[in-house]
Structure formats: structure tokens, C-alpha cells
Amino acid sequence: MTDLTAYFAAQQDAMLELLRQLASIESPSHDTAAVNRMADRVNDEMQSRGAQVERLPQARGGDILVGRWPGGSEKPIVLMCHMDTVWPLGTLAERPPYTADGKFYAPGAYDMKGGIVVALAALGGLADLGQALPGPAILLCTSDEEIGSHASRPIIEDLAHQSRLVLCLEPSLPGGVIKTARKGVGGFTLRVEGRSAHAGADHQKGVNAIAEMAHHILALQALTDYELGTTVNVGVIQGGTVSNVVPADCSVKVDFRVSNPEEAKRLQQAVAALQPHHPQAKLNVRGGLNRPPMLRDEQMAQTFAKASRIAALNGIQLKEGSTGGGSDANFTAPLGVPTLDGLGVDGDGGHAIHEHVVIASLPQRASLLAALISQW
């Protein structure tokens, strides 16, 4: 057992208690006051571990925190977390946190308040152990990751440009496997404007927006190509008022995932080329690629190889994998900045009612993160 492993093993109960407390602060993305209550607590936890914290208010949404720990002359390492969750206020009353079979169940614990706990523990532990950092460490805690990171993206990219390594504390793949590839993520909103009419007396005078949209839904779904790793999903449809009125309006929201930039270009061109089938219908299309793909290119391979060597020196076997989900690492890797993702907790159930953290992974991931920060 290495010094780091032994130290963090002794911290497991304290880490679990902090996770329990953070999970008790509900922080849905669209509730500014709620996210800021989470920011208040994370701000205090950073400062208590020796960080200088910059708090960045946003015009819309919760504040963004940038905590800085001093280090040597090397460029900084940036750690990325997000404080917002997908769960609305009141979820905790319906599903109170509990522990069972070595797992901690709570909304938002896995995605990704557990990652915040791991980051705080690693940085605080290195200070407690008196280990000087080769360069500064920066912990970025954003407030809008679950809704696209539109406000935080410029901050993410600016800090990444300044750094020698970015470590994203999103949850790991099962078994603690880190993520070295992610699909790109985007979306479209399509709206059809038709013309209303009485469905019985004047049916022929109407332009049915739902019928028009049906053509486009089928065209969108047909853009999926599983062999290329491309998926297109029409996930939300809204239209019409009552059944005896020809609907004048219909809209859909579409999610798409791509494994490479060429597929993103193909999809965007195909959607932009859609034309109304009915000569009197109007079609409006908005959207595109939000998070570019995080590719397992040569730089990613070299970054993972170095991380594996550091992990091995500390008694940790590191494995890698890929996922169809997106994260803020999708922004940093395409900049040419060495990036690793999935450094957060092990568990399961992100965005699902069985969301949980494997408790034993808390000290394990803190040990790995501390090794990477101090030995990179």
C-alpha cells in the first residue's frame, strides 16, 4: 500500500460524509438560487483546503467557481467539475439519500457531486501530506454543464489553454475505467408553421403542421448510422391544440451524437437542406453541434500512457474506455490540450432513479487523482 493509498483509505468516512452533505443541497441547473447554495458550500470547502477562490457571477444561471492552489514553475493542471444536476427541487423529499451494500444512493451523487468530493480530497490531502505541486492546481466548478455549458465554455477553454493537463471529474465507466473518447453532442429544434382550419367543415383549407413534420421526423431518424457511431433521436414533439382543429404549429427537439467531426458536418448539412413537403408550409431549423467529439488520437494515447505509468507507480492499474455521453472534456481535448476524463467516482445510474456511488471508490479515486496532480 502506497502512502497516498493509506492516507486516503483513512479518509473514506470523511469523504462519504461530505458527499452526503453536498447531495443534500439540491442544485438543478435552471434554479440560480439553488445552484448558488451549492456554490456557497463548495467555495467554503475550497478555501478551507488552502485555495484562493474566484467567484464568477453569471447573467443567467449560477455562479462559477475557480479555486487555485499554488505550485512550482510548471503550467497548471486544471480539474473540472460541475455543481448543477438534472434533478428538480423536491427530489430529495421523494428519494432521500441512503446507504446499502457499500453504495451511497442520492440524486446527483454520481453525476457529479462525488467528483467534487474526490477533487477536494485529493487537493486537501496533498496539502496535508506536505507534497509540493510541480505547478499550480486549478479546480473549476461550473454551474451549467447539464444544460450545455454555454456560459462556462469560454472559461473552460481559457483555462485549458493555460494548462499542461486537464482532468475531468465526471464519473468513471464501471470498474473505475477512465474515458479517453467521447462522442460529440448536438441538437436541433425544428418548427413547422402550417395553417389552422376546422377539421370537419374546412379540412381542405388547413395546412397540417403535424403531418408536415412527420416527413421530417422520418428523414431525421434515417440519418442514424450505427456502423459510424452516429445516432439521431427525435425526443420531443409538440403540436396542435384539439383534435377537431387542423394544427397550425408543430415543433420537435432532436439529439444527435457523432464519433468524428466529418459525421457532424454530414448531419448539419443534411438538416440544413430539409425543405417543406407541403408548398404552403414553412420550416424553421435551429441548432447544430454543441460539444465536439473527444477523439482517441495520438495525443490522447500518449496522455493515457503517461497516466498509466504514474498510476502503476502508485499501485493502481488504469484502464480506458469510451462513451456516447458528452462532458466538458469535449471542449478541451479538441484544443490540443492533454485531457483525461472519467476521473470521478465509480457507480451507476446517472440521470436515473438508481443513481449511486460505490463508497470504496471515493478514496481510490482520490489517491489516483492526487498521484496525477503531484507526479505529472
Backbone torsions as a table, in degrees:
resi	resn	phi	psi	omega
1	MET	NA	125.6	-179.4
2	THR	-76.4	168.0	178.6
3	ASP	-59.5	-42.4	179.8
4	LEU	-63.8	-44.5	-179.5
5	THR	-61.0	-44.6	-179.1
6	ALA	-65.3	-42.7	-179.4
7	TYR	-60.5	-50.7	-174.0
8	PHE	-74.5	-27.2	173.7
9	ALA	-58.6	-36.8	178.8
10	ALA	-73.2	-12.9	-177.9
11	GLN	-97.1	2.0	-172.0
12	GLN	-58.7	-46.1	-177.9
13	ASP	-62.9	-41.0	179.2
14	ALA	-65.8	-38.8	178.4
15	MET	-65.7	-42.5	178.6
16	LEU	-63.1	-39.6	179.2
17	GLU	-65.2	-40.4	177.3
18	LEU	-65.0	-40.7	177.5
19	LEU	-61.5	-41.4	178.1
20	ARG	-60.1	-41.2	-179.3
21	GLN	-69.8	-41.7	178.6
22	LEU	-66.3	-38.5	179.2
23	ALA	-66.3	-22.2	179.5
24	SER	-79.8	-7.5	177.1
25	ILE	-101.2	99.2	-178.7
26	GLU	-67.7	139.0	-173.7
27	SER	-145.4	61.3	176.9
28	PRO	-63.9	142.6	-171.4
29	SER	-53.8	-40.8	-172.0
30	HIS	-84.9	-1.4	179.6
31	ASP	-105.2	97.8	-174.9
32	THR	-58.5	-45.7	-177.9
33	ALA	-62.5	-39.6	-179.4
34	ALA	-66.9	-45.8	178.9
35	VAL	-62.6	-36.9	-179.6
36	ASN	-70.2	-27.2	172.6
37	ARG	-65.3	-38.3	174.9
38	MET	-65.7	-42.0	179.7
39	ALA	-62.2	-37.6	178.3
40	ASP	-57.3	-46.3	-176.6
41	ARG	-70.2	-43.7	-179.3
42	VAL	-65.0	-38.0	175.8
43	ASN	-56.1	-47.9	-179.7
44	ASP	-63.6	-39.3	-179.2
45	GLU	-67.1	-38.8	176.2
46	MET	-62.1	-49.1	-177.1
47	GLN	-62.7	-37.6	-179.1
48	SER	-68.0	-15.8	177.9
49	ARG	-104.7	16.8	171.0
50	GLY	93.6	11.4	-178.3
51	ALA	-88.6	149.4	164.6
52	GLN	-93.5	123.5	-170.9
53	VAL	-111.5	129.4	172.4
54	GLU	-105.4	126.8	-179.1
55	ARG	-108.7	123.3	-172.7
56	LEU	-113.0	100.0	177.7
57	PRO	-65.0	147.7	179.3
58	GLN	-115.2	146.8	179.6
59	ALA	-61.0	-37.2	176.7
60	ARG	-132.9	121.1	179.6
61	GLY	104.9	178.0	-175.7
62	GLY	-74.9	167.0	-179.9
63	ASP	-70.2	155.8	176.0
64	ILE	-110.5	136.4	-178.0
65	LEU	-109.6	136.8	174.1
66	VAL	-126.0	106.0	178.7
67	GLY	-100.1	134.5	-176.6
68	ARG	-123.3	129.1	173.9
69	TRP	-110.6	132.8	-176.9
70	PRO	-69.6	155.4	178.3
71	GLY	-156.7	-165.8	-177.0
72	GLY	-76.7	-153.2	-171.2
73	SER	-86.7	-8.9	177.8
74	GLU	-66.9	159.6	175.1
75	LYS	-64.7	158.0	-175.9
76	PRO	-67.6	159.8	163.6
77	ILE	-104.4	131.4	-179.1
78	VAL	-106.0	128.1	173.9
79	LEU	-105.8	132.5	-176.8
80	MET	-116.3	129.4	174.3
81	CYS	-135.7	164.6	170.2
82	HIS	-130.8	144.6	-175.4
83	MET	-95.4	-17.3	-177.3
84	ASP	-83.6	156.4	177.8
85	THR	-131.9	171.6	178.2
86	VAL	-87.3	-5.4	-169.9
87	TRP	-90.3	128.4	-179.2
88	PRO	-72.5	160.5	174.7
89	LEU	-57.1	139.6	-178.8
90	GLY	101.3	-12.6	-179.5
91	THR	-62.9	-38.5	-178.8
92	LEU	-63.2	-33.2	177.9
93	ALA	-66.1	-32.8	179.0
94	GLU	-82.0	-33.5	-175.3
95	ARG	-134.0	75.1	-180.0
96	PRO	-61.2	146.0	177.7
97	PRO	-60.6	147.0	175.7
98	TYR	-155.7	163.5	179.8
99	THR	-117.3	135.3	177.6
100	ALA	-157.0	135.4	174.5
101	ASP	53.7	41.6	176.7
102	GLY	75.3	16.0	-179.1
103	LYS	-127.1	144.8	176.6
104	PHE	-108.3	119.4	-177.4
105	TYR	-102.4	125.7	176.0
106	ALA	-170.8	142.8	175.8
107	PRO	-60.6	127.1	178.5
108	GLY	85.3	-6.2	-176.9
109	ALA	-68.9	-40.9	-178.8
110	TYR	-79.9	-41.8	-177.4
111	ASP	-124.6	92.4	-7.8
112	MET	-142.3	43.8	-179.8
113	LYS	-66.8	-25.6	172.8
114	GLY	-62.2	-35.9	177.0
115	GLY	-65.0	-37.2	177.1
116	ILE	-63.7	-42.8	178.8
117	VAL	-61.5	-43.5	179.8
118	VAL	-62.3	-44.5	-179.5
119	ALA	-63.1	-45.7	179.9
120	LEU	-63.4	-41.5	-179.4
121	ALA	-65.0	-42.8	-178.6
122	ALA	-63.6	-46.8	-178.0
123	LEU	-69.4	-41.5	177.1
124	GLY	-67.3	-36.9	179.9
125	GLY	-66.0	-41.1	177.9
126	LEU	-61.7	-37.6	176.9
127	ALA	-65.9	-43.7	179.7
128	ASP	-61.8	-36.0	-178.4
129	LEU	-82.4	-4.3	178.4
130	GLY	71.1	25.5	-179.2
131	GLN	-88.6	115.6	178.6
132	ALA	-70.1	141.4	179.8
133	LEU	-89.0	138.9	177.7
134	PRO	-60.5	-30.0	177.3
135	GLY	-151.2	171.5	179.9
136	PRO	-60.5	153.3	172.1
137	ALA	-113.9	135.5	-179.4
138	ILE	-122.4	124.9	175.4
139	LEU	-106.5	112.9	179.1
140	LEU	-100.8	122.2	177.3
141	CYS	-118.9	109.8	-174.4
142	THR	-96.2	172.4	-172.3
143	SER	-121.1	2.9	-172.0
144	ASP	-142.2	24.3	-176.7
145	GLU	-63.4	-38.3	-176.2
146	GLU	-71.2	-11.0	-179.6
147	ILE	-120.6	23.8	170.8
148	GLY	110.6	-9.0	178.2
149	SER	58.8	33.8	-176.2
150	HIS	-66.8	-40.4	179.0
151	ALA	-77.2	-35.8	-173.8
152	SER	-85.4	-17.7	-174.9
153	ARG	-56.2	-45.8	178.9
154	PRO	-60.0	-35.6	178.9
155	ILE	-69.2	-43.0	178.1
156	ILE	-57.9	-48.8	-175.9
157	GLU	-69.2	-36.3	178.4
158	ASP	-64.3	-46.1	179.3
159	LEU	-66.1	-37.2	179.0
160	ALA	-62.3	-41.3	179.5
161	HIS	-60.9	-27.9	-178.2
162	GLN	-85.2	-9.0	-166.5
163	SER	-104.5	165.7	173.2
164	ARG	-101.4	-11.5	-179.5
165	LEU	-162.7	140.1	173.8
166	VAL	-118.5	129.5	178.2
167	LEU	-120.3	118.2	-177.8
168	CYS	-98.3	129.4	-173.1
169	LEU	-94.6	25.8	170.0
170	GLU	-61.4	159.2	-179.2
171	PRO	-58.7	154.7	176.8
172	SER	-77.2	169.5	164.2
173	LEU	-73.5	162.5	-177.0
174	PRO	-51.4	133.9	-179.9
175	GLY	87.4	9.9	178.4
176	GLY	84.2	15.9	-179.6
177	VAL	-73.5	127.6	-179.7
178	ILE	-84.3	165.8	-172.5
179	LYS	-107.2	121.1	178.9
180	THR	-114.2	3.7	174.0
181	ALA	-152.2	137.8	175.7
182	ARG	-136.7	146.0	173.9
183	LYS	-71.0	152.8	169.5
184	GLY	-75.6	151.0	-174.1
185	VAL	-127.7	135.3	175.8
186	GLY	-151.2	-177.4	-179.7
187	GLY	-161.1	157.9	175.5
188	PHE	-130.7	150.7	167.0
189	THR	-120.2	123.6	177.9
190	LEU	-112.5	136.7	176.9
191	ARG	-130.7	132.2	175.2
192	VAL	-109.4	130.7	172.4
193	GLU	-106.8	118.8	176.6
194	GLY	-110.7	-140.0	177.5
195	ARG	-146.2	129.2	-178.4
196	SER	-78.7	154.8	177.4
197	ALA	-164.7	163.3	176.3
198	HIS	-67.9	127.3	-174.2
199	ALA	-69.7	-16.1	178.1
200	GLY	-105.6	-51.9	-173.7
201	ALA	-79.0	-34.4	-173.6
202	ASP	-131.7	35.7	-175.2
203	HIS	-53.0	-41.1	-176.0
204	GLN	-68.0	-17.6	-179.8
205	LYS	-84.6	-12.8	-177.6
206	GLY	-87.1	160.5	171.3
207	VAL	-120.7	106.3	-171.2
208	ASN	-76.4	108.0	-177.1
209	ALA	-67.0	-32.7	179.8
210	ILE	-69.4	-42.8	177.4
211	ALA	-61.4	-41.5	177.2
212	GLU	-61.8	-44.4	-178.7
213	MET	-65.0	-29.9	-179.3
214	ALA	-57.7	-38.6	176.9
215	HIS	-60.1	-42.5	-175.6
216	HIS	-74.5	-32.6	176.3
217	ILE	-60.5	-46.0	179.7
218	LEU	-64.4	-38.9	178.7
219	ALA	-65.9	-39.1	179.5
220	LEU	-66.0	-48.4	-178.9
221	GLN	-61.0	-32.1	-178.6
222	ALA	-70.5	-12.2	178.4
223	LEU	-76.1	-12.4	176.7
224	THR	-61.5	136.7	177.0
225	ASP	-140.2	97.5	-174.5
226	TYR	-64.5	-33.6	-179.3
227	GLU	-63.6	-33.1	178.3
228	LEU	-91.5	-0.1	-179.8
229	GLY	76.4	23.2	-177.2
230	THR	-104.3	127.9	175.6
231	THR	-127.6	140.6	175.9
232	VAL	-126.8	126.2	-174.9
233	ASN	-130.7	113.7	171.3
234	VAL	-79.8	104.8	-170.1
235	GLY	-102.5	-21.3	-178.3
236	VAL	-138.3	135.0	174.4
237	ILE	-134.6	136.2	178.0
238	GLN	-135.4	138.6	178.7
239	GLY	176.5	156.4	176.2
240	GLY	78.0	171.0	179.9
241	THR	-125.7	-65.3	177.1
242	VAL	-135.4	162.9	-169.9
243	SER	-70.8	-18.4	-179.0
244	ASN	-98.7	19.7	174.4
245	VAL	-124.9	129.3	173.1
246	VAL	-63.4	122.4	-173.6
247	PRO	-70.3	132.6	-179.8
248	ALA	-94.5	-8.3	-174.6
249	ASP	-144.5	141.0	173.7
250	CYS	-153.0	139.0	177.8
251	SER	-137.8	151.9	175.9
252	VAL	-134.0	152.0	172.7
253	LYS	-116.2	134.2	-169.9
254	VAL	-125.8	133.4	172.9
255	ASP	-105.6	139.1	172.0
256	PHE	-136.6	150.1	-180.0
257	ARG	-131.1	137.2	-178.2
258	VAL	-136.9	149.0	-179.6
259	SER	-92.2	-12.9	-179.4
260	ASN	-151.4	159.7	-177.1
261	PRO	-63.1	-29.3	-179.4
262	GLU	-64.2	-38.9	178.3
263	GLU	-68.5	-36.1	176.1
264	ALA	-60.9	-41.5	179.1
265	LYS	-64.6	-42.9	179.5
266	ARG	-59.6	-46.6	-178.8
267	LEU	-63.3	-45.7	-177.3
268	GLN	-64.5	-37.9	177.8
269	GLN	-67.7	-40.7	-179.0
270	ALA	-65.3	-42.0	-179.3
271	VAL	-70.4	-39.0	178.3
272	ALA	-64.0	-25.3	-177.5
273	ALA	-85.8	-5.5	179.9
274	LEU	-60.4	138.1	179.6
275	GLN	-129.3	150.4	179.0
276	PRO	-60.2	141.8	173.4
277	HIS	-81.0	-42.0	178.3
278	HIS	-83.5	130.5	-175.3
279	PRO	-63.2	-19.8	-178.3
280	GLN	-105.0	4.0	176.2
281	ALA	-88.0	151.5	176.1
282	LYS	-116.7	136.8	-178.5
283	LEU	-120.9	127.7	176.9
284	ASN	-120.0	132.7	-178.3
285	VAL	-124.0	130.4	174.5
286	ARG	-130.7	153.7	173.2
287	GLY	116.9	-169.7	-178.0
288	GLY	158.3	-159.0	-178.6
289	LEU	-75.1	128.6	176.4
290	ASN	-98.4	-58.9	-179.4
291	ARG	-107.0	117.3	178.3
292	PRO	-67.2	159.2	179.5
293	PRO	-62.6	144.6	170.0
294	MET	-97.8	105.8	-171.4
295	LEU	-89.8	145.9	171.3
296	ARG	-86.9	76.2	-179.5
297	ASP	-92.3	-170.3	-177.0
298	GLU	-62.7	-40.6	179.0
299	GLN	-64.0	-41.8	178.4
300	MET	-62.1	-40.8	179.0
301	ALA	-61.6	-42.9	179.2
302	GLN	-66.8	-39.2	179.3
303	THR	-64.0	-44.5	178.8
304	PHE	-64.7	-39.4	-180.0
305	ALA	-61.3	-42.6	179.0
306	LYS	-66.3	-43.0	178.5
307	ALA	-61.2	-38.6	179.3
308	SER	-63.5	-39.9	178.8
309	ARG	-64.9	-43.9	179.1
310	ILE	-64.0	-43.3	179.1
311	ALA	-60.4	-43.7	-178.3
312	ALA	-62.3	-38.3	177.9
313	LEU	-62.7	-20.2	-179.3
314	ASN	-109.4	20.0	174.5
315	GLY	75.4	22.8	-176.8
316	ILE	-119.0	129.3	174.6
317	GLN	-94.2	120.4	-175.6
318	LEU	-101.5	134.5	175.9
319	LYS	-124.6	158.1	-176.9
320	GLU	-126.8	158.9	177.4
321	GLY	-160.7	-175.1	-178.5
322	SER	-130.0	165.9	-179.0
323	THR	-149.2	155.6	177.1
324	GLY	-84.4	-10.5	178.7
325	GLY	-80.4	159.7	178.7
326	GLY	-108.4	161.3	176.2
327	SER	-151.5	-178.0	177.4
328	ASP	-69.8	-15.4	173.8
329	ALA	-65.5	-22.8	175.1
330	ASN	-61.6	-23.7	179.1
331	PHE	-83.7	-35.1	-171.6
332	THR	-85.8	-39.3	-177.9
333	ALA	-60.9	-42.8	179.1
334	PRO	-65.4	-13.1	177.3
335	LEU	-78.5	-6.0	-176.8
336	GLY	87.1	12.1	179.5
337	VAL	-92.5	128.1	176.8
338	PRO	-52.6	126.5	-172.5
339	THR	-139.8	138.4	170.3
340	LEU	-130.8	145.9	-175.9
341	ASP	-127.9	167.0	179.5
342	GLY	74.7	28.4	178.5
343	LEU	-83.1	0.1	-179.3
344	GLY	-81.5	-158.5	-170.7
345	VAL	-73.4	158.9	169.2
346	ASP	-88.5	151.5	-179.5
347	GLY	161.1	-147.8	-178.4
348	ASP	-168.3	168.1	170.3
349	GLY	87.9	26.2	175.5
350	GLY	-57.2	130.0	-180.0
351	HIS	65.8	17.6	-177.6
352	ALA	-128.3	163.4	-173.1
353	ILE	-72.4	-15.8	178.4
354	HIS	-98.2	21.9	-178.4
355	GLU	-55.0	128.8	-179.1
356	HIS	-156.5	162.2	177.2
357	VAL	-116.5	134.3	170.7
358	VAL	-74.8	114.0	-170.6
359	ILE	-59.3	-39.3	-178.6
360	ALA	-63.9	-19.4	-180.0
361	SER	-75.2	-18.3	-179.2
362	LEU	-59.0	-56.5	178.4
363	PRO	-69.5	-30.9	178.8
364	GLN	-62.8	-44.9	-178.2
365	ARG	-73.2	-33.6	176.4
366	ALA	-64.5	-39.4	178.3
367	SER	-63.9	-45.5	178.2
368	LEU	-61.5	-47.3	-177.8
369	LEU	-63.7	-42.8	178.9
370	ALA	-61.5	-38.4	178.8
371	ALA	-64.7	-43.6	179.8
372	LEU	-64.7	-42.1	-178.5
373	ILE	-65.2	-43.3	-172.4
374	SER	-85.8	-17.6	-172.4
375	GLN	-120.3	3.3	-179.4
376	TRP	-75.5	NA	NA
